[in-house]
């Protein structure tokens, strides 16, 4: 039986954010915005959703007297992403 795909990760922008974060130790808001081409508001909302789920950790601070938001994957998020990829492969392989 096919396992359901995680609805948190199945969103296009959230999946893009998590995919980018899986490839780096951490990433700031500007980097994620540049790579995803998302608006400030949409990116902020999706980051908040991922943080509330426990998939990413968000650190807020300042760099050169400017606010900075830095995101990184949590262990829970890494496991959820790996499971998502496995489930998606199962869908593809059975298709």
N, C-alpha and C positions, 0 to 999 in steps of 0.2 A: 504494500500500500504506500502511496506517495505521501510524504509528510507535507504539511502546509508550510508555505513560505512566510517568514516573519514579516508581519505587516509594517513594523517599524523600519526594517531594512528594505522593504519592497518599494518604498517611495524613491523616485528617481534622484532627487537631490540628497536625501539622507544616504542612499547607497553610494553616491558620488563622494560625499564627505567621508564616509567610513572607508571606502576604497583608497582614498588619498591618505588617510591617517594610518592605514595598515602598512603603507610603504615608507613612513617616516616615524621618527620618535615622537615628534609633536609638530604642530603647524599653527601659525597665527591666522587670525580672521582674514587679513588682507590676502594671504596666500590661498586660503580656501575660496575666497571670493574671486580671485583672479582665475583659478583653475576651474571653478564651476560656473562662472559668469552669472551668479545669482545676485539678486538685489540685497542690500543691507538687511532689510526687514525679513525677507524670506530666509536668508542664510541664518540670521539670528534666531528666528523661530525654529528652524530645523535643528540647529545646534542645541537649543534649549530642550527640544523633544528628546534628542539623543542623550543629553545629560540627565534628564528626568528618568529615563529608562535605565540609566547606569551603564550605557554603552561607551560613553566618553567622559573624560574628566576635563573640566574647564577651569583655567586659572586666569583671573583678571588682575591686571597690574598696570604699570606705566613704563613706557620706554621713551626716553627723550621728552619727558613731560606730556606724553600723549597716551591716552588709554590704549591698553593692549589686551586682547583676548587670545589665549593660547589653548589649543585643544589637543588631547591625546587619548588614545584608545585605552580602555580598562581591560582587565582580564575577562570580565563578563562580556564586553563588547567583542573582543577577539574570538571568544568561543561562539558567540552568536553569529558572527560573520562567517566563521568556518562552517558552522551548521547550515547557514543560509546557502553558501556555495555548494555544499554537499547535496542539499535538498534540490537545488536548482539543477545540478548535474544529473540527479536521479530523474527529474522531469525530462531533461533533454535526452538522456539515454533510453528512456522508455517511449519517447515520441516517435 
